[in-house]
Amino acid sequence: MKSAQIKTWYVYLLQCENDMLYCGSTNDLERRYAQHCAGKGAKFTKINRPLELLAYREFPDRSAACKVEAQLKKMPKHRKITWLKKDG
């Protein structure tokens, strides 16, 4: 019997063109960032190309990551910057 592999989920912030921030979640951060850079990640990052990965945080499962992502997306930019500076 195979043991279930536990995947870490990530919530991340990208610095994009036009001084915009993008927030997302994934269980494969490297692959997802490459998709964004190639213009295939999300509609937002097709228009506002990512310049760098600013920060990410790890979560034990998709549900936890999605909750934090939803909260972060509702925040104004200055609060997202504060989130960046906090310890995980």
N, C-alpha and C positions, 0 to 999 in steps of 0.2 A: 504494500500500500504506500503510495506517495504521500509525503508530508506536504501540507500546504505551505507554499513559500509566501512569507509575509513581505509585502512591498511597502517601502516607505513612500509616503506622499509628500509633496512639497508645495508650498505657496511661495510665489516669487514675484519680485518687482523688476521691471525693465525700465531703463531710461531710454526714451525714444526721441526721435526727431521732434522738432517743434516744442521742445521742453515739456513733453508729455510723459506720464508714467503709465505703465501697463501692469496689471496684476493678473496672475493666472495660477492654475494648479495643475500638477502632473505627477506621475509616478516615475518619469524618466526625464529628469531636468536637462541633461545634455542633449537628448534628441529633440525635446520641445524647443529649446533655445535655438537649435540649428534650424528647425522648421520656421520659427519666427524670422530669423535672419534671411532665410530663403524666400520670404514673402508668402509662406504657406501655413503659417501658424494660426492666424486669426485675421478677421477683416480689419480690426484696428491696427495691427502691426503691418498690414499690407500698405496702409496709408501713412502711418507714422513708424517708419523703420526703426527697429531697436538699435541702440548704440552700445549698450552694455547691460549686463545682469548686475543690478544694484545689490540685491539681497535675496535670501531665501530662508525659509524655516521648514523644518521637518515635522511631519505629523504621522501618527500611527496608522491612519486609514483615510480613505477617500472622504468619508463623511466629515471627519474633523477638518480636513483641508478645505473642503467646499464651504463649510460654515465660516471659516476665517476669511477665505477669499471673498465671499459675499459681503461680509462686514467691511473688509478693506476697500472693496470697490465703491462702497457708499461714502467713504471718507473723503474729505477735501485733501488736496495735495499736501498741505502742511502737516496734517495728521498722519498721512502715509510716511512722510519723512520722519516723524517722531517714531512710528512703528519700526522703521529701519534702524534707528539708533538704540532701541530697547534690546536688552539681552533676551535671547530666545526663551 
